Amino acid sequence: MAQAMVSAAQPEAAEAGADILRAGGNVVDAAIGAALVQTAVDPQMCGIAGMGCLHVHLPSQGVHTTLDFHGRAPLAVRPDMWADRIVKEADDGWGFILRDRVNEIGYQSITTPRTLAAFDTALRRWGTRTLADLLEPAIAWCEQGFQVRPHVSEFWHYPPRAGREANLGIISRFPATRAIYLRPDGKPHAVGEVLRNPDMGRTYRRIAQHGAAEFYQGAIAREIIADMQANDGLLGGEDLATCAPEETTPLWGTYRGWRIATNNPPGGGIQLLQMLNILEQFDLGALGHNSPEYIRVVAEAMKIATADKDAKVGDPRFTDVPVAALTAKSYAASCAERIRRGEKAMVPRLNAGGAESKHTTHVCVMDAAGNAATMTHTLGQPSGVVTPGLGFMYNGAMGVFDPRPGRAGSLAPGKARFSALSPTIVFKDDRPVLVLGAPGATYITMGNLQVILNVLDHGMDAQQAISAPRFAAVSDTIELSNRILRATERSLREWGYPVLRHAQSFQFAWVHAIRCRDGVLDGGADPATGGMAIGV
């Protein structure tokens, strides 16, 4: 019987985490070591110049906390600087399309790179291994190379989606980036080919030798700022020097007697709790899993929470987020009554719904003693920018800010934008019974929600809960993965719902989870990513 388990979106990362556990490392060591490998083998999904959230439960140390490291707008940002460039809102509600795409790709799309600072902080507070130790596996993958997996190649070849440019531009627009990701014939590396990034390996060796401060205040920082200044970037020296994660108490809720711990705004935990509160008002088991009525009810909860999120949730340092009101059981009861009456919630947008944006990854670790770490980290929309000689790509998270002044998600210096990142732990009494999280942009909370429901309401194990067909409603449209029955789709259309069927069988976030039942661990990894869960 496994004494610990790791689940990650890449086999290389899952194996690295398992190796750390076998060598005596704790769940935080395993999570950070796996995440560093993810930055090497999935370098558009995440990176040391990214953002995210880590949720840690360590009863052996008396710790239960979250580290928030969302990217913040550089200090050079002005609230109205892009107001005259708006083309439309992205079709999936994840950011805005601007003329010349300045927020989407390139030097002005970069927010503060806080991932490395968060990794370093987590290890110093709760780990047993050093950052230098845990960088070694990632360095090996950089220098020796990794085989390009189908998931990586598919990302590079995504056509234009949700109004954004095709992803090929992310790896081909800038010379330093092209040198890493394109072959001499100008085409991306093919599936199975080995991709090496020795520049990233050298950067990681410099960090291992001199510490994370080298990246934020030392020689690497000076190279970063020189590149930004030469290319009209917004990121400045003070932005780097002040990068640090914020520690916050988890946001708590309940669902049918289980206790739910998740993250605070600007993360997506508030949206997840709101949906669970609404759905607690219904006997979901009696409706039948993924029946037409089940999908209608859950989709309406999704739409209500999405509309509330769009209007009211942002960075609490800049916006008065009504957390208590949105997560109140009484408000959920009134929302449930609207659903029972057959009302269709509206999600106001500058456009209709559309395809998913995918630039994120996840790792979760749990042991039999109830210690757990679950972390979603990302580049947001990758900027495509690599500073010559450094090897890593910067985040492009400026693309998710609202360029219209005076709104919850509007631009402001030092501000973070809402994201659906929602690493979550479900408890029965004081024992964790489910640890999960997902990448998937606006669909993250929708994926996490359905896996929680599948485990708690439908009795599935972690892999069954993840592999079951999913749906989503992040706009007025109900979106279906290809394994939702056509008969169900017909019923939804007959009830007046716009429906969009996707060709993919696995869609709407890539959830990874570990369940603990009667002291026995079982894990699941989303089939769409090629990841895996490994017991130790």
ABEGO torsion letter per residue (X at the ends): XBABBBBBABAAAAAAAAAAAAAGBBAAAAAAAAAAAAAAABAAABEAABBEBBBBBBAAAGBBBBBBABBBBBAABBAAAAAAABABBBAAGBEBBBBGGAAABEAAABBBBAAAAAAAAAAAAABABBAAAAAAAAAAAAAAEBBBBAAAAAAAABBBBGGBBBAAAAAAABAAAAAAABBAAGBBBBBGBBBBBAAAAAAAAAAAAAEAAAAAABAAAAAAAAAAAAAGBABBAAAAAABBBBBBBBBBBBBGGBBBBBBBOABAAAAAAAAAAAAAABBAAAAEBGBAAAAAAAAAAAAAAAAAAAAABBBAAABBBBAAAAABAAAAAAAAAAAAAGBBBBBBBABBBBBBBBABBBBBBBBAAGBBBBBBBBAEBBAGBBBBGAGBBBBAAAAABBABBGBAABBBBGBBBBBABBBBBBBBEABBABBBEBBGEAAAAAAAAAAAAAAAAAGBBAAAAAABBBBBBABABBBBBAABBAAAAAAAAAAGBBBBBBABABBGEBBBBBBBBGGBBBBBBBAAAGBBBBBX
